[in-house]
Amino acid sequence: MKRLPVVSGRQYVKALGRLGFYLKRREGSHLILRRDDPFSQVAVPEHKELDRGTLRAILRQAGIGVEEFTKLL
């Protein structure tokens, strides 16, 4: 299994934006992103550094592999 890079919430949102995700709403320090086709919705914390477990969980919800995500960065 490939190791995830350390990224911030903003970097993560940018990478997901390249896959068609857009900002739906904001709840406190979390950004809710949505993709319509295929439908997927994820919450990304807007922190300076995301924990690798959190990052992996968001990737799983979005249906994205680790290697695909590292290419987007």
Beta strands, then each sheet from edge to edge (+ up, - down):
strand 1: 22-27
strand 2: 30-35
strand 3: 40-45
sheet 1: 1+ 2- 3+
end
